[in-house]
């Protein structure tokens, strides 16, 4: 066997070993990728997926509807739980409700349509007023002054067993 044959044979062996090493590396990369994917899918579904859930609404009982009789709006408060990071904390909210002489009930969200501040019913002027930017709404929820351009949100409600039930997204 000549020296050139030995060199060629040595080169072929080196090439085969290089291919074998490359093939091993690619197999290692493929297995690592599969492992990462198998771990990432459950982790992502646990951490990320809840943020894509749509808000679900529910009916909240505000007590007897007879308490709404009168000329002015009443502030009705409720409590709900909010998930904040890893904690679940109680929060309070409120709505404005009024019963008309004919028995029809109006229920408005307390959130101003300008920058989401809470509006307050001013009995003396008969307007809802937003303390943040002096926005004002008439008793029908329509904007009459200030920056708000959209009316207050009128909430879906019903009377069930004599109690006022309001549908809220909480």
C-alpha positions in Angstrom: 0.0 0.0 0.0 1.5 3.3 -1.0 1.6 6.4 1.0 -1.1 8.1 -1.1 -3.4 5.1 -0.5 -2.9 5.5 3.2 -3.6 9.2 3.0 -6.7 8.7 1.0 -7.9 6.0 3.5 -7.2 8.3 6.4 -9.0 11.2 4.8 -12.1 8.9 4.1 -12.0 7.8 7.8 -11.8 11.4 8.9 -14.7 12.4 6.6 -16.8 9.5 8.0 -16.0 10.5 11.5 -16.9 14.1 10.7 -20.2 13.0 9.2 -20.8 10.9 12.2 -20.1 13.8 14.6 -22.2 16.1 12.5 -25.1 13.6 12.4 -24.8 13.2 16.2 -24.9 16.9 16.7 -28.0 17.3 14.5 -29.7 14.5 16.3 -28.9 16.2 19.6 -30.3 19.5 18.3 -33.5 17.8 17.1 -34.0 16.0 20.5 -33.3 19.2 22.4 -35.8 21.1 20.2 -38.5 18.5 20.8 -37.8 18.6 24.5 -38.2 22.4 24.5 -41.4 22.2 22.5 -42.9 19.6 24.8 -42.0 21.7 27.9 -43.0 25.1 26.3 -46.5 24.2 25.2 -47.9 23.4 28.6 -46.0 26.2 30.2 -47.2 28.7 27.6 -50.8 27.5 28.0 -50.6 28.0 31.7 -48.9 31.4 31.7 -50.0 33.1 28.5 -53.4 31.5 27.5 -55.4 33.1 30.4 -54.7 36.6 29.1 -56.5 35.7 25.9 -59.7 34.6 27.6 -62.7 36.8 27.0 -64.2 38.5 29.8 -67.3 36.8 30.9 -70.3 38.6 32.4 -72.6 37.6 35.1 -75.8 38.7 36.7 -75.3 40.6 40.0 -78.1 40.9 42.5 -78.5 44.5 43.8 -81.4 43.7 46.2 -85.0 44.7 46.1 -86.1 46.9 43.2 -88.5 48.9 45.4 -85.6 50.8 47.0 -85.1 52.6 43.7 -88.4 54.5 43.9 -87.8 58.2 44.0 -86.7 61.1 41.9 -83.0 60.6 41.9 -80.5 58.0 40.9 -79.1 55.8 43.6 -75.6 54.5 43.7 -75.6 50.7 44.0 -72.3 49.0 44.9 -71.1 45.5 44.4 -68.0 43.5 45.1 -66.1 41.2 42.8 -62.8 39.3 42.7 -60.0 40.3 40.3 -57.0 38.3 39.4 -53.9 40.5 39.7 -50.8 38.5 38.8 -50.9 35.5 41.0 -53.3 37.0 43.6 -57.0 37.1 43.6 -58.2 40.3 45.3 -61.6 41.8 46.1 -62.6 44.9 44.3 -65.6 47.2 44.6 -67.6 48.8 41.8 -70.9 50.6 41.5 -73.7 51.5 39.1 -76.3 54.2 39.0 -79.9 53.2 38.9 -83.3 54.9 39.0 -86.9 53.8 38.7 -89.2 56.1 36.7 -92.8 56.7 37.8 -94.0 54.2 35.1 -91.9 51.5 36.7 -89.2 51.5 34.0 -85.7 51.2 35.5 -82.6 52.9 34.1 -79.2 51.5 35.0 -76.0 53.2 34.0 -72.3 52.3 34.3 -70.4 54.5 36.7 -67.5 54.8 34.2 -67.0 58.0 32.2 -66.6 57.3 28.5 -63.8 59.8 28.2 -61.0 58.4 30.5 -62.9 55.8 32.6 -63.1 57.8 35.8 -66.2 57.2 38.0 -69.0 59.7 37.5 -71.1 61.1 40.3 -74.8 62.0 40.3 -75.3 65.6 41.2 -78.9 65.9 42.6 -78.9 69.7 42.6 -78.0 70.1 38.9 -79.6 66.7 37.8 -76.4 65.7 35.9 -73.8 63.0 36.1 -70.4 64.7 36.6 -67.0 63.3 36.0 -64.5 64.8 38.5 -61.5 64.1 36.3 -62.2 66.5 33.4 -65.5 68.1 34.3 -67.4 66.0 31.8 -71.2 66.1 32.3 -74.0 63.8 31.3 -77.8 64.4 31.4 -80.2 62.0 33.2 -80.4 59.9 30.0 -76.6 59.4 30.0 -75.9 61.7 27.0 -72.9 64.0 27.2 -73.7 67.6 27.6 -70.4 69.2 28.6 -66.7 68.6 28.7 -64.6 66.2 26.7 -66.8 63.0 26.6 -68.4 62.4 23.2 -70.1 59.0 23.9 -73.0 58.5 26.3 -72.7 56.5 29.5 -73.1 52.8 29.0 -76.7 51.7 29.7 -76.5 48.3 31.4 -78.7 45.3 30.7 -80.9 44.5 33.7 -84.0 42.6 34.8 -86.3 42.1 37.8 -86.1 38.6 39.2 -88.1 37.6 42.3 -88.5 41.4 43.1 -84.7 42.0 43.0 -82.8 44.1 40.5 -80.3 42.0 38.6 -77.7 43.7 36.4 -75.5 42.0 33.9 -71.9 43.1 34.4 -68.5 42.1 32.9 -66.5 41.5 36.0 
